[in-house]
Amino acid sequence: MGRGITSLVGGMGELIEALRLALSQSADLELSTPVHRIEPQAQGWALATGSGNLVCADALVLAIAGADAARLLAPVSREAASVLAAFRVVSSVTVSLAFERCAVGHPLEAAGFVSTAGAEADGFRACSFTSSQFPGRAPPGHVLLRAFFRPGAQYPLEAPDAHWVDLALGTLRPLLRISTDPVGAWVARWPDALPRYSPNYGALVRAATRRVSSARSPLVLAGAAYRRAGVAGAIESAQAAARRVLRALEA
């Protein structure tokens, strides 16, 4: 169970907190602070932040969504902004359901399952057996399931929580032989969170970066918006971004 899927005992928030603590020892952090404007300088970049500060940097890494990067880069390069603004993203809704173990007839001896293409008319994409993947995510005698949906015209992102819970129950009841209502239900919405990579995605990212980056003012795009998704993809992207910045600064 859970092969190929890992997490932290307290959730992925533990990773963010560990990074914050480690970085705060050697860097000045401005958390939850938006950047309103970026400007290339003779050498490096200037960033105007929501806190009113003007931050100067030798290099800049934009680890943000394509649409947000396009907004910041529009005054610098309309061509690069146009490329990034065209990147396609989709939203996601997850519904977590907790049951007493005796209420679920399925053995749940797996990580979960993914729907077939023909079963996506209602937006259902997959279900993970969360308590099977990650021990300790449900108290003894209980199980936790998470259903994934792709919102659409018939099932909009803004639909009430009760709607999504009913849809998840209606989908999972016959598949997992669920006999009672859940003892707990939680709905999470992720608007425009999932990038859809086209075959020439990598070439477009490189082209956008070349239009705004220079030897004296290096800029790198990093994160799931520009490389493969998932934690492993984020780490790979971060390492590649760090290497590119170091090469630029050492040149």
Buried (B, 14 or more C-beta within 10 A) or exposed (E): EBEEEEBEEEEEEEEEEEEEEEEEEEEEEEEEBEBEEBEBEEEBBBBBBEEEEEBEBBBBBBBBBBBBBBBBBBEBBEEBBBBBBEBEBBBBBBBBBBBBEEBBEBEBEBBBEEBEEEEEEBBBBBBBBBBBBBEEBBEEEBBBBBBBBBBBEEBEBEBEBEBBBBBBBEBBBEEBEBEEEBEEBBBEBBEBBBBEBEEEBEEBBEEBBEBBBEEBBBBBBBBBBBBEBEEEBBEBBBEBBBEBBEEBEEE
